[in-house]
Structure formats: structure tokens, C-alpha cells
Amino acid sequence: MFDKSKYVSPIHTQGLDQWTRAWYGEAVEAGFIRRHYQLDPVTIKRLRSYFNAGLSPIEAAQACFGHKN
């Protein structure tokens, strides 16, 4: 049976896709990653959390790859 609690609307999916593309561009531009970077499952989960928390793509790139204190 279809589990409504795991349903993600097409609009949310589209927004996440656009945001992730912007995150990727920002991360490349900042020199955190190189083109053709392959996401691992842990980073994917982290990015979804950043998106849901409302971070901008550059904030998420910095949180993901920037210097950790």
C-alpha cells in the first residue's frame, strides 16, 4: 500500500533538484569540489537536511565542505 508519510510532492522534488544544482555550482566555484564530483549517501542525506532547514546553496556548500571548528 502507498505510504503517504513518505510521499514527496513534485514541487518539492523540483525545488530540491534546482537547489542541488545551485549547491553544486557554488561548491565548484568555491573550490570545495571538482566537476564530476560523485555524491555519497551520507552527503545526500546531509544535503536534504540543509535544504529542509532553509540553507541557501552557498551556505550548504560551506557547511558541507568548509573548515570545521
Secondary structure, DSSP 8 states (H G I E B T S, - for coil): ---GGG---HHHHHHHHHHHHHHHHHHHHTTSS-TT----HHHHHHHHHHHHHT--HHHHHHHHHS---
